């Protein structure tokens, strides 16, 4: 159905569409099947109240024919930043590693 409705590739396991945060049928279809109880009409860019920014940026970019890979790459960068922050927290609580990180 994703291929028929949105032109998504049939085999998504390879290439850009096989990567994390790529556009997919389900979140894009929700724009056409919004539910008021899920907050689907509260924000024009979201298909539900709890939809993540990365999801709606990629979906809308793809549906409008824009370069959706940029939105995906920004999300990947944000994920890496979150992971680094978590590592810094762990590093700040462990002794020798904490001292090594502080000196750099």
C-alpha atoms as an extended CHARMM CRD file, in Angstrom:
* protein
*
       104  EXT
         1         1  UNK       CA              0.0000000000        0.0000000000        0.0000000000  PROA      1               0.0000000000
         2         2  UNK       CA              2.8680000000        2.3770000000        0.7260000000  PROA      2               0.0000000000
         3         3  UNK       CA              4.0120000000        2.0530000000       -2.8470000000  PROA      3               0.0000000000
         4         4  UNK       CA              0.5400000000        2.7150000000       -4.2680000000  PROA      4               0.0000000000
         5         5  UNK       CA             -0.3160000000        5.6500000000       -1.9950000000  PROA      5               0.0000000000
         6         6  UNK       CA              3.0090000000        7.3790000000       -1.4760000000  PROA      6               0.0000000000
         7         7  UNK       CA              5.4320000000        5.9220000000       -3.9820000000  PROA      7               0.0000000000
         8         8  UNK       CA              7.4670000000        4.1860000000       -1.2840000000  PROA      8               0.0000000000
         9         9  UNK       CA              9.7190000000        1.4160000000       -2.5760000000  PROA      9               0.0000000000
        10        10  UNK       CA              8.3430000000       -2.1080000000       -2.3950000000  PROA      10              0.0000000000
        11        11  UNK       CA             11.5980000000       -3.5180000000       -0.9710000000  PROA      11              0.0000000000
        12        12  UNK       CA             12.5020000000       -1.1460000000        1.8780000000  PROA      12              0.0000000000
        13        13  UNK       CA             15.3360000000       -3.1990000000        3.3530000000  PROA      13              0.0000000000
        14        14  UNK       CA             17.9610000000       -1.6420000000        1.1110000000  PROA      14              0.0000000000
        15        15  UNK       CA             19.1010000000        1.9110000000        0.4790000000  PROA      15              0.0000000000
        16        16  UNK       CA             17.8550000000        5.0310000000        2.2100000000  PROA      16              0.0000000000
        17        17  UNK       CA             14.4320000000        3.5980000000        3.0050000000  PROA      17              0.0000000000
        18        18  UNK       CA             15.9440000000        0.7050000000        4.9630000000  PROA      18              0.0000000000
        19        19  UNK       CA             17.5960000000        3.0080000000        7.4820000000  PROA      19              0.0000000000
        20        20  UNK       CA             16.2920000000        4.2460000000       10.8010000000  PROA      20              0.0000000000
        21        21  UNK       CA             13.9910000000        7.2950000000       10.6610000000  PROA      21              0.0000000000
        22        22  UNK       CA             13.0740000000        6.7780000000        6.9930000000  PROA      22              0.0000000000
        23        23  UNK       CA              9.5480000000        7.5880000000        5.7800000000  PROA      23              0.0000000000
        24        24  UNK       CA              7.0740000000        4.7500000000        6.1250000000  PROA      24              0.0000000000
        25        25  UNK       CA              3.4460000000        4.0840000000        5.2970000000  PROA      25              0.0000000000
        26        26  UNK       CA              1.8990000000        4.0070000000        8.7620000000  PROA      26              0.0000000000
        27        27  UNK       CA              2.8130000000        7.4980000000       10.0270000000  PROA      27              0.0000000000
        28        28  UNK       CA              2.0920000000        9.0660000000        6.6310000000  PROA      28              0.0000000000
        29        29  UNK       CA             -1.3050000000        7.3770000000        6.3680000000  PROA      29              0.0000000000
        30        30  UNK       CA             -2.2490000000        8.7640000000        9.7810000000  PROA      30              0.0000000000
        31        31  UNK       CA             -2.3230000000       12.2390000000        8.2500000000  PROA      31              0.0000000000
        32        32  UNK       CA             -5.3640000000       11.1180000000        6.2670000000  PROA      32              0.0000000000
        33        33  UNK       CA             -6.9480000000        9.1730000000        9.1460000000  PROA      33              0.0000000000
        34        34  UNK       CA             -6.5100000000       11.5990000000       12.0360000000  PROA      34              0.0000000000
        35        35  UNK       CA             -8.3650000000       10.9850000000       15.2830000000  PROA      35              0.0000000000
        36        36  UNK       CA             -9.5640000000       13.8670000000       17.4130000000  PROA      36              0.0000000000
        37        37  UNK       CA             -9.1140000000       11.8000000000       20.5770000000  PROA      37              0.0000000000
        38        38  UNK       CA             -5.3960000000       11.3700000000       19.7970000000  PROA      38              0.0000000000
        39        39  UNK       CA             -4.9570000000       15.1060000000       19.2870000000  PROA      39              0.0000000000
        40        40  UNK       CA             -4.7360000000       14.6730000000       15.5360000000  PROA      40              0.0000000000
        41        41  UNK       CA             -6.2960000000       18.0780000000       14.8750000000  PROA      41              0.0000000000
        42        42  UNK       CA             -4.4170000000       20.0950000000       17.5100000000  PROA      42              0.0000000000
        43        43  UNK       CA             -1.3050000000       20.7460000000       15.3970000000  PROA      43              0.0000000000
        44        44  UNK       CA             -1.3020000000       20.8260000000       11.5940000000  PROA      44              0.0000000000
        45        45  UNK       CA              2.1410000000       19.2370000000       11.3400000000  PROA      45              0.0000000000
        46        46  UNK       CA              1.3510000000       16.3140000000       13.6580000000  PROA      46              0.0000000000
        47        47  UNK       CA             -0.9210000000       13.3340000000       13.0280000000  PROA      47              0.0000000000
        48        48  UNK       CA             -1.2890000000       12.7950000000       16.7910000000  PROA      48              0.0000000000
        49        49  UNK       CA             -0.3990000000       14.6870000000       19.9650000000  PROA      49              0.0000000000
        50        50  UNK       CA              2.5540000000       12.4590000000       20.8080000000  PROA      50              0.0000000000
        51        51  UNK       CA              4.1510000000       12.2800000000       17.3460000000  PROA      51              0.0000000000
        52        52  UNK       CA              7.8620000000       13.0550000000       17.5650000000  PROA      52              0.0000000000
        53        53  UNK       CA              9.3980000000       15.9630000000       15.6780000000  PROA      53              0.0000000000
        54        54  UNK       CA             11.6870000000       13.6500000000       13.7160000000  PROA      54              0.0000000000
        55        55  UNK       CA              8.7130000000       11.6480000000       12.4910000000  PROA      55              0.0000000000
        56        56  UNK       CA              6.6660000000       14.5750000000       11.2470000000  PROA      56              0.0000000000
        57        57  UNK       CA              9.6560000000       16.3170000000        9.6770000000  PROA      57              0.0000000000
        58        58  UNK       CA             10.5700000000       13.2420000000        7.6480000000  PROA      58              0.0000000000
        59        59  UNK       CA              6.9570000000       12.3950000000        6.7210000000  PROA      59              0.0000000000
        60        60  UNK       CA              6.0010000000       15.8860000000        5.6470000000  PROA      60              0.0000000000
        61        61  UNK       CA              9.2600000000       16.4340000000        3.7700000000  PROA      61              0.0000000000
        62        62  UNK       CA              8.6650000000       13.2320000000        1.8270000000  PROA      62              0.0000000000
        63        63  UNK       CA              5.0000000000       13.9410000000        1.0930000000  PROA      63              0.0000000000
        64        64  UNK       CA              5.7720000000       17.4990000000       -0.0900000000  PROA      64              0.0000000000
        65        65  UNK       CA              8.5340000000       16.2340000000       -2.3570000000  PROA      65              0.0000000000
        66        66  UNK       CA             11.3140000000       17.8530000000       -0.3340000000  PROA      66              0.0000000000
        67        67  UNK       CA             14.6560000000       16.2800000000        0.5600000000  PROA      67              0.0000000000
        68        68  UNK       CA             13.5470000000       14.1180000000        3.5040000000  PROA      68              0.0000000000
        69        69  UNK       CA             17.0690000000       12.7010000000        4.0040000000  PROA      69              0.0000000000
        70        70  UNK       CA             18.1390000000       16.0110000000        5.5600000000  PROA      70              0.0000000000
        71        71  UNK       CA             15.4560000000       15.6940000000        8.2520000000  PROA      71              0.0000000000
        72        72  UNK       CA             16.5180000000       12.0870000000        8.8450000000  PROA      72              0.0000000000
        73        73  UNK       CA             20.1800000000       13.0600000000        9.1410000000  PROA      73              0.0000000000
        74        74  UNK       CA             19.2930000000       15.8050000000       11.6350000000  PROA      74              0.0000000000
        75        75  UNK       CA             17.4220000000       13.2410000000       13.7150000000  PROA      75              0.0000000000
        76        76  UNK       CA             20.3830000000       10.8570000000       13.5320000000  PROA      76              0.0000000000
        77        77  UNK       CA             22.6350000000       13.6790000000       14.7450000000  PROA      77              0.0000000000
        78        78  UNK       CA             20.2330000000       14.4120000000       17.6080000000  PROA      78              0.0000000000
        79        79  UNK       CA             20.2340000000       10.7220000000       18.5710000000  PROA      79              0.0000000000
        80        80  UNK       CA             24.0440000000       10.7620000000       18.6800000000  PROA      80              0.0000000000
        81        81  UNK       CA             24.0180000000       13.8850000000       20.8490000000  PROA      81              0.0000000000
        82        82  UNK       CA             21.6430000000       12.2100000000       23.3020000000  PROA      82              0.0000000000
        83        83  UNK       CA             23.9140000000        9.1770000000       23.4350000000  PROA      83              0.0000000000
        84        84  UNK       CA             26.9600000000       11.3790000000       24.0900000000  PROA      84              0.0000000000
        85        85  UNK       CA             25.1230000000       13.1830000000       26.8720000000  PROA      85              0.0000000000
        86        86  UNK       CA             24.2200000000        9.8560000000       28.4750000000  PROA      86              0.0000000000
        87        87  UNK       CA             27.8730000000        8.7630000000       28.2180000000  PROA      87              0.0000000000
        88        88  UNK       CA             28.9730000000       12.0280000000       29.8350000000  PROA      88              0.0000000000
        89        89  UNK       CA             26.6020000000       11.3780000000       32.7330000000  PROA      89              0.0000000000
        90        90  UNK       CA             28.0260000000        7.9060000000       33.2140000000  PROA      90              0.0000000000
        91        91  UNK       CA             31.5580000000        9.2290000000       32.8730000000  PROA      91              0.0000000000
        92        92  UNK       CA             30.9460000000       11.9130000000       35.4830000000  PROA      92              0.0000000000
        93        93  UNK       CA             30.0370000000        9.2960000000       38.0590000000  PROA      93              0.0000000000
        94        94  UNK       CA             32.9580000000        6.9270000000       37.4500000000  PROA      94              0.0000000000
        95        95  UNK       CA             36.3040000000        7.7980000000       39.0490000000  PROA      95              0.0000000000
        96        96  UNK       CA             39.3210000000        7.5180000000       36.7460000000  PROA      96              0.0000000000
        97        97  UNK       CA             37.3730000000        7.9680000000       33.5430000000  PROA      97              0.0000000000
        98        98  UNK       CA             35.8630000000       11.1170000000       35.0190000000  PROA      98              0.0000000000
        99        99  UNK       CA             39.3280000000       12.5420000000       35.7480000000  PROA      99              0.0000000000
       100       100  UNK       CA             40.5070000000       11.7160000000       32.2170000000  PROA      100             0.0000000000
       101       101  UNK       CA             37.4910000000       13.3950000000       30.6230000000  PROA      101             0.0000000000
       102       102  UNK       CA             37.8960000000       16.5050000000       32.8060000000  PROA      102             0.0000000000
       103       103  UNK       CA             41.5130000000       16.9930000000       31.6560000000  PROA      103             0.0000000000
       104       104  UNK       CA             40.5980000000       17.1430000000       27.9530000000  PROA      104             0.0000000000
